[in-house]
Amino acid sequence: MQLKIKRLSPESDHDLALPGYATDHSSGMDLRCSEDVSFQSGEYKLVPTGIAIEIPEGFEGQVRPRSGLALKHGVTCLNTPGTIDADYRGELKVLMINHGKATIEFKRGERIAQLIIAKYERVDVIEATELEDSSRGAGGFGHTGTK
């Protein structure tokens, strides 16, 4: 499968690496910020990546946080995983928040998040008056694994 990626400012963005896998077995591709950005403690922002993508039909993009940023700085993504639909052609932006105590700065080109391309199934929605019983039933939050 191929993922088409368009640089939104081709003349100035060739110094930015396109999303890519860090290792042979990485599931997520690194996304990078296309401009310098800083976050004060508690602040959240949409961080631009400078790219748009063409996801194949039947797949979605999932934007996820980088674990190292969360561990070292308390920085993560809001609305995680963020969903990118196959028909979206606008700029990828990452909704990030600084839960840490100190201001953090990212320089243009730094890795800020991960992008995973995942297959999904669409379903036909059918209204029902009854649902089949299950062993769990209506047990909700904190219900599984208890007696």
Buried (B, 14 or more C-beta within 10 A) or exposed (E): EEBEBEBBEEEEBEEBEBBEEEEEEEEBBBBBBBEEBEBEEEEBBEBBBBBBBEBEEEBBBBBBBBEEBBEEBBBBBEEEBBEBEBEBEEBBBBBBBBEBEEEBEBEBBBBBBBBBBEEEEEEEEEEEEEEEEEEEEEEEEEEEEEE
